[in-house]
């Protein structure tokens, strides 16, 4: 009897976590640094900070053909 109750409890807990993971969706965007002057670094930092205010997070930064880029993500808004 105790084992059966334990299995039912863990199955419900497991199923709830699966449902939660399906509901949680993320969206991604790639932003890039523009310009070649020293000021462009500050502009890129300002751009990243402006996205951070909209709940975006940088998850990776890389260069492609000499241009600095950032991959950002956030929780997808419901209904969007």
N, C-alpha and C positions, 0 to 999 in steps of 0.2 A: 504494500500500500504506500509506504513512504517513497519507494523508488518510482512508482508510477506518478505520484504528485510532483516529484522532482523533475521528471522528464517533461511533464506538461508545462511546468513553470519555465524551464529552460527553452522549450520550443517556442512559447509565447514571447519570451525575451528575445530570442534569435529572430523570430519573424518581425517583431517591432523594429529591430535594428535594420533589417533589410528594407522595410517600408521607409524608414527615415532616410536611408542612403539614396533611395530612388527619388525622393522628393527634393533632395538637395542637389541642385544643378549649379554649375559654374559657367561663366562666360569668360572668354579670353580675347586679348587684343595685343597687337605688336605696335609699339610706338618707336619712333626713331629720332635721333639727334639731327638737327639741321644746321647748316652753316659749317664753316671751318675755322672761324676765329675763336679766340680764347673765351669770348663771351658766350659762345654756343654751349659750353659746358654748364654755365649758370642757367641758361635758358632751358636746357634739358632737365636740370634739377628742378627748376620751377614747374616744368611740364609734369614731371613725376609727382611732385607735391600737389599739383592741382588734381591729378587723378586720385591721389591718396585721399583727398577730401571727399571724393565721390565713392569711397570704399574700395578702390582698386588697390591691389598689392603687387609689387614686383616679385616675380618668382624666378626670373632668370634674366641676365644681361649678356649680350654677345656682340661681336662685330661681324659685319658682313660687307665685304668689299670696302673696308675702311670706314663704314658708318656704324656708329654705336646704336644698338637697338635694345629694347627691353620688352620682355613678355610679361604682361600683367593679367591678373585674374580678379574676379569678384563673384560673390553669390549672385546668381541670376534672380532678378526680381520676378515675383509671381505675376503671371498674366502677360509677361513680356515675350 
